[in-house]
Every structure is written in structure tokens, then in C-alpha cells.
Amino acid sequence: MSQPRECASRLSSCVRLLVTLVDDRQPGYTRHATAVARLSRMVGMRVGLDELELEHLRLASLLHDAGSLRLPFPHVGSRWDLPAEERRVWETHPRQGARMAGMLGLPPDVAATILGHHERWDGSGYPDALSEAATPLSARILGVCDVYDSARSGFMDAREVRLSEDEALEHLLCDEVSRFDQTVVGALRDALVDDREIGVLTGMYA
């Protein structure tokens, strides 16, 4: 095996291992991360990302909650029901995940995407309360797709409430001007309409 292929194989194994370890703490994470990666690629293609950018977005999508492995509590059942102190700790996971990406030798934009995926258009996100285009486009894509899949699947919701496609989109669309990049939300909506023809996502929310 050539050295570049060997390096790529080792990196792929590390990514799979981290995803599995997060799944041990957050059951369902493997499915969630895979779904977010698929959604992010569809949106990224619509907004004009090139193949290298799409690959980096895929890696960030798979590892977006890897930073939770560095948190002191063993399991997070619902991120919204955490006591205030534990929530403050939880909100450090994007920074922890970005550091882990750097330790793996991943490109800086992978780390930046992980770091920014909980930032919001209106500055209400974390960890740095960035607003509008101060957050990289890739992170805005990941953030929207993360929220959409969580809403559709009930991931990280102790009640396991699952919204329909229309309800999940309405959740994003009613907030798009304030919390989410409306261009990204629109691209997700259009990608989902197209998917009704090709059926890539059909089985993910059955």
C-alpha cells in the first residue's frame, strides 16, 4: 500500500473509532452523524462547494460531536434538559472537537467547521457567539443539517419526539432570519424536494 493510501486508511479508521466511541455515550450518534453527512453534502453541492470542500464537510459532519468524549460526565441524555453548570460544560464540546480534529492532523477548515456548528446567524450560539458570515459557510451548513436531523429523528431528545419533514423545515424556516442562514435553509429545502425523486433519504426517517 502506498504511503498516501496508508495514511488515508488510518485516518478513516480513526474517524470510525471516534464515531463509535461517541455512539457509546450518545446512543444513535452513528446514524445521526451519517445522516448529517449526507444532508450536508446535498446542501453543500447546492451552494457550490467543490469536491475537496465537500469531503472536509463530510469529515466535520461525522466528527461534529466528538468533543463530547472529553466532557466529564459519561452520558448526555438530552442537551436541553441539562442543569445550568453541565450545559455550560456541554457548550465547550465544539472547541474540544476542533482540538481533536487538529490532533488527528485534519485540515484547519475541518476543525473550523466543527468549532462553528453551534454558532447562529443572530449571534445566539456558542462557543464564541459569532454572527452572520463570521461563521464559515461549512459550519452554517453543518449546523442547519444537525438541527434538521435531530428534529426528524428525535436524537438527543429525552422524549424522542420526531417531527415530520414539513414540521422540521417549518422549525428552521420560522427561525431562518434570526438564527439560521436563510440561504442554507433554502438549499436544504430544495435538496429535500429533489430527494423525493431519487429517494436517497427515504429510509432514514421511516
C-alpha positions in Angstrom: 0.0 0.0 0.0 1.4 3.4 -0.9 2.0 5.9 1.9 -0.8 8.3 1.0 -3.3 5.4 0.8 -2.0 4.1 4.1 -2.4 7.5 5.8 -5.9 7.8 4.4 -6.8 4.3 5.6 -5.5 5.1 9.1 -7.4 8.4 9.2 -10.6 6.6 8.1 -10.1 4.1 10.9 -9.6 6.8 13.5 -12.8 8.6 12.3 -14.8 5.4 12.5 -13.4 4.7 16.0 -14.3 8.2 17.3 -17.8 7.9 15.9 -18.2 4.6 17.6 -17.0 6.0 20.9 -19.4 8.9 20.7 -22.2 6.4 20.0 -21.4 4.6 23.2 -22.1 7.9 25.1 -24.9 9.1 22.8 -26.8 6.1 21.5 -27.8 6.7 17.9 -24.9 9.0 17.1 -23.6 6.8 14.3 -26.9 7.0 12.5 -27.2 10.7 13.2 -23.7 11.6 12.1 -24.1 9.6 8.9 -27.4 11.3 8.1 -26.0 14.8 8.8 -23.1 14.0 6.5 -25.5 13.0 3.7 -27.6 16.1 4.2 -24.6 18.3 4.4 -23.2 17.0 1.1 -26.6 17.6 -0.6 -26.7 21.2 0.7 -23.0 21.8 0.0 -23.4 20.8 -3.6 -26.3 23.2 -3.9 -24.4 26.2 -2.6 -21.4 25.5 -4.8 -18.8 23.7 -2.6 -16.1 21.9 -4.6 -15.2 18.2 -4.0 -12.4 18.9 -1.5 -14.7 21.2 0.5 -17.4 18.6 0.4 -15.0 16.0 1.7 -13.9 18.2 4.5 -17.5 18.9 5.3 -18.2 15.2 5.4 -15.4 14.6 7.9 -16.6 17.5 10.1 -20.2 16.1 10.0 -19.1 12.7 11.2 -17.0 14.2 14.0 -19.2 17.2 15.0 -19.9 15.9 18.5 -16.5 14.1 19.0 -15.6 16.7 21.5 -18.2 15.3 23.9 -15.7 12.5 24.6 -13.6 15.0 26.5 -16.5 16.0 28.8 -16.5 14.8 32.4 -20.0 13.3 32.5 -20.4 9.9 30.9 -23.7 10.3 29.1 -25.8 13.2 27.8 -29.4 12.1 27.5 -30.9 15.4 26.4 -28.8 18.5 25.8 -31.7 20.7 26.6 -32.5 19.3 30.0 -29.1 19.6 31.4 -28.5 21.6 34.7 -27.0 25.0 34.0 -23.5 24.1 35.0 -23.5 20.9 32.9 -24.9 22.8 30.0 -22.0 25.3 30.2 -19.7 22.3 30.1 -21.6 20.8 27.2 -21.2 24.0 25.2 -17.4 23.5 25.2 -17.7 20.4 23.0 -17.3 22.2 19.7 -14.0 23.7 20.9 -12.9 20.3 22.2 -13.9 18.6 18.9 -11.9 21.2 16.9 -8.8 20.5 19.0 -9.3 16.7 18.4 -9.5 17.3 14.7 -6.2 19.2 14.9 -4.6 16.4 16.8 -5.7 14.0 14.1 -3.9 16.2 11.5 -7.2 17.1 9.7 -7.2 20.3 7.6 -7.9 23.5 9.5 -11.2 24.0 7.8 -12.5 20.7 9.2 -11.7 22.0 12.7 -13.2 25.4 12.0 -16.4 23.7 10.8 -16.7 21.6 13.9 -15.9 24.7 16.1 -18.7 26.8 14.4 -21.5 24.3 14.0 -23.4 25.6 17.0 -23.0 29.3 16.2 -26.1 31.0 15.0 -26.8 33.8 12.4 -28.1 36.1 15.1 -25.1 35.5 17.4 -27.1 33.5 19.9 -25.0 30.3 19.5 -21.8 29.0 21.1 -18.9 28.8 21.9 -18.0 32.3 20.6 -21.4 33.9 19.9 -20.4 34.6 16.3 -23.0 36.1 13.9 -23.8 36.0 10.2 -20.8 35.3 7.9 -18.3 35.4 10.8 -19.1 31.7 10.9 -17.7 29.7 8.0 -20.3 28.6 5.4 -19.4 24.9 6.0 -20.2 25.4 9.7 -23.6 27.0 8.9 -24.4 24.1 6.6 -23.5 21.6 9.3 -25.5 23.5 12.0 -28.6 23.5 9.9 -28.3 19.8 8.9 -27.6 18.9 12.5 -30.7 20.6 13.8 -32.9 19.2 10.9 -31.8 15.6 11.5 -32.2 15.9 15.3 -35.7 17.2 14.8 -36.6 14.5 12.4 -35.1 11.6 14.3 -35.6 12.7 17.9 -31.8 12.4 18.5 -30.7 13.8 21.8 -34.3 14.4 22.9 -35.2 12.5 26.1 -38.8 12.4 24.9 -37.7 11.1 21.4 -40.1 13.5 19.8 -39.8 13.1 16.0 -41.1 15.8 13.6 -42.2 15.3 10.1 -40.2 16.7 7.2 -42.6 19.7 6.9 -42.6 20.3 10.7 -38.8 20.1 10.8 -38.5 22.6 7.9 -41.0 24.9 9.5 -38.9 24.8 12.7 -36.0 26.0 10.6 -37.9 28.3 8.3 -39.7 30.2 11.1 -36.3 30.9 12.6 -34.3 31.3 9.4 -34.0 35.1 9.5 -32.8 35.2 13.1 -31.0 32.0 13.9 -30.1 30.3 10.7 -28.6 31.3 7.3 -31.6 31.5 5.1 -29.6 30.6 2.0 -28.5 27.4 3.7 -32.1 26.6 4.9 -33.4 27.2 1.4 -30.8 24.9 -0.1 -31.8 22.2 2.4 -35.4 22.6 1.5 -34.7 22.4 -2.2 -32.4 19.3 -1.7 -35.2 17.5 0.2 -37.6 18.3 -2.7 -35.2 16.8 -5.2 -34.7 13.8 -2.9 -38.3 12.9 -3.3 -37.4 11.9 -6.8 -34.2 10.0 -6.1 -35.0 8.6 -2.7 -31.5 8.9 -1.1 -33.0 9.9 2.3 -36.3 8.0 2.1 -35.3 5.2 4.5 -33.5 7.4 7.1 -36.7 8.6 8.8 -39.0 5.6 8.2 
